Amino acid sequence: MVKLFELIFLDLLEKVTKTCPFILPASENQITASMLQIMSIMTQQESFKERIHDPSCKPDEITQRFDMIFQYAIMWSIGAIVDDLAQRSF
């Protein structure tokens, strides 16, 4: 999780807050909290928990699912508050 934040989220958050117009005002802390809340909701779903605890689920699949949730959370926390033009380049 730390690596995902370091490699993706922090740079993207900085770029977006400096270059993209927001349709809603939001601080970096609010955006980060929103992203973490989305991730929390997604990882607490029964389908996710059942799959990652399934003995046939390989570690790579768990990592891939977590990465997908991470990307989804970024799109909805950062991408949802910037204007249309910025969303297209996002």
SVG drawing of the C-alpha trace seen along z (x, -y; Angstrom):
<svg xmlns="http://www.w3.org/2000/svg" viewBox="-21 -26 28 50">
<polyline fill="none" stroke="black" stroke-width="0.4" points="0.0,0.0 2.8,-2.4 4.5,-1.8 1.2,-2.4 0.9,-5.7 4.5,-6.7 4.5,-5.6 1.1,-6.7 -1.1,-8.6 1.2,-11.3 2.5,-12.4 -0.9,-12.3 -2.4,-14.3 0.3,-16.9 -0.1,-17.2 -3.9,-17.4 -4.0,-20.0 -1.5,-22.2 -2.8,-21.9 -6.5,-20.9 -9.5,-23.1 -11.7,-21.7 -15.5,-21.7 -15.7,-21.2 -13.2,-22.7 -11.1,-20.0 -7.9,-19.9 -5.3,-17.2 -6.3,-15.7 -10.0,-15.5 -9.1,-13.9 -6.8,-11.4 -9.5,-10.6 -12.1,-10.1 -9.7,-7.8 -9.1,-5.7 -12.8,-5.6 -13.6,-4.3 -10.9,-1.6 -12.2,-0.6 -15.7,-0.2 -14.6,1.8 -12.3,4.1 -15.1,4.8 -17.5,6.2 -18.3,9.8 -17.3,10.8 -13.8,9.3 -13.3,10.9 -14.6,14.3 -12.3,14.3 -9.1,13.4 -9.8,16.0 -10.5,18.7 -7.7,21.3 -7.6,21.4 -6.9,17.6 -3.3,17.0 -1.3,14.2 -0.9,12.5 -4.7,12.4 -5.0,10.8 -2.4,8.2 -4.1,7.5 -7.5,7.1 -6.1,4.7 -4.4,2.7 -7.6,2.5 -9.5,1.2 -6.7,-1.3 -7.0,-2.6 -10.8,-2.7 -10.6,-4.7 -8.1,-7.2 -10.5,-7.7 -13.5,-8.4 -11.7,-10.5 -9.5,-12.7 -11.3,-12.3 -14.7,-13.2 -13.8,-16.6 -12.0,-18.0 -13.7,-19.7 -14.7,-17.9 -11.6,-18.9 -9.3,-17.7 -11.2,-14.4 -10.6,-13.7 -6.8,-14.1 -6.9,-12.2"/>
</svg>
